[in-house]
Amino acid sequence: MLHDIYFYMILIYILMSWVPNARESFIGELLGKVVEPFLSPFRRFIPPIMGMIDISPIVAIFALRMAVFGLIAVLSYVLG
């Protein structure tokens, strides 16, 4: 499903931060253009732990999963 693809894109984008210059590659820039608009609101409210560990992608993935499950619940209730 689409939310699974987005989940994997976020995960790959996070893992790319561990590889030097990976985010400056074509794939890294492409993923950044897709993932950063979703992550930026979470980064505004969740500061990095000890100044370097960013947990906002974890919270963003959790929020994405909860939104999908909520939407599925509402649609199953409405559609029968």
N, C-alpha and C positions, 0 to 999 in steps of 0.2 A: 504494500500500500504506500501511498504518498508520504504518510508520516514516518514510515520506516525508512524511506529513502532520505528524508530530511534528518532523521536521527543519525544515520550513517554518515551523512555529509558533515554534521556537527562533530561527530566522533573523529572523522578523518582530519578535520580542520584543527581539532585540539591536538591530535597526535603529531600533526605537522609542526606544531610549535616546539617540539622537542628536537626536530631535525634542523640544523643550521641552514638558513636560506631557502627552506622548503616553501615558505609562504610567499616568497618573491618569484617563484616559478609561475608558469601559466596556470597550472592547476590550482596552486595556492591562491593566486589572485582571483580566479574564477570562483572558488569556494568562498573566499572572503566577501565577494560581492553578493553572494547568495545568503551566507550565514550571518555576517556582521549586522545587517539590519534587524535580525531576530535577536541577536545577543546583546546589542547595544542598550536597550532599555534595562536589561538585567544588570549590566555592568555599571549603569548609573546609580543603582540602589544597593548593590552588593560590593563592598570594597574587597580588595585582595587580602587574604590572610597573611600576616607577617610581611606585607608589602610585595609578595611575589607569587603567591598561590591563588589563582583565579578560580573560584568555585561557581561563578555565574553560569558557565555552560551546564553544570550539573543541575542547577536550579531551572535553567531554561529547558533542558530535556525533560525534567520532571513536570514542568508546567505544560509542555507540549503533550506529554502522555496523558495528563489529567484532562486537558482540553479535548483530546480525541476521545477518551473514555466518556466524558460528559456529553459530547456531541452524539456519540453512539447511543447512549442511554436516552437522550431526548428524542432522537430519531426513532428508536425502537418503541418508545412510548407513544409517539405521535402516529407512526405508521402501523402500529399494531403488533 
